Amino acid sequence: MRIEHVPVPNQKQAIIKIEGLIRPLSLLHVTDCHMNETDLKDGEEAFAESMRLYGFDALATRNHFDDALRYANDKSFDCVALTGDVVNGATIGNLEHLEGRLERLAMPYLYTPGNHDWEYPHQSWGERTRAVQYPKFARITGGQPAYRAIALQGVNLVAIDNSTYQITEEQLAFFRERLAEGLPTLLFSHIPIYVPSLLPEVVKIWGSPIMMAAEGWDEKLRKEWMVEKTTAATRAFHELLLNNPYDNLVGVFCGHVHFGHATPFGRGSCQYVTEPGFAGGYRVIHLLPATSP
């Protein structure tokens, strides 16, 4: 499958030409809004702890998110993809606000959680907390927060939750099956995959290689970030992305590191890291039919 990533002047868009595409498609990618609409519904202690830990401007984050969704409706995009950390904490107030806003969209959306979406006041960050909080995201993830796919005009849009830096065997099998369908495939996840060109900027800003399947972790910092060593399933997933035998992985779209970046990898793919929504970031993804060479 012939895929061409057209150079663009900024991190607010991507233009991708795809062989055999039925018609042009436009998607809006939004990530890392970090809204906090927690109120007293979860109790005074949860409210106080949520506010104590929150370091963003609550009004600005709300307004940026509303602007992005309004823009999506104004431009009649074909789909909106949201790749996590849209809210800070799985509180009642946050989920009610998020669901209410997403109901305003006039097009389908694809949502995958980030590491801050499912955190909860006074609960330790990790797999156990995610498992407890996961059911709260059922309504906005088609009942399956771990993975989901939408077929849109002959294109597979796939969401995989990698918000603990790991992939399960079930997620790996699901993604392999989607690639095997042979359609052009876009992957949406929260955490970027490790590619060498992204490493210097990530370490410069965060002091650690906070990417999935990353190399070069200091063991002390790994413990501070609560990142487990890369599992076999995660390594296999990373290898599949780099060496996809079907040559139909258009790109990976993610966030997490709070800056924009685009770099080619694998067999004709490109990883697009989108600027954070809390700073007004977004990316418009234009998919165009490739003309004959």
Helices and strands as residue ranges (DSSP letters): E 3-6, E 13-18, E 25-30, G 40-42, H 44-53, H 58-75, E 79-82, H 92-102, E 109-111, H 127-133, G 134-140, E 147-152, E 155-160, H 169-180, E 185-188, H 199-206, H 219-225, H 232-242, E 249-254, E 261-265, E 269-273, G 277-279, E 283-289
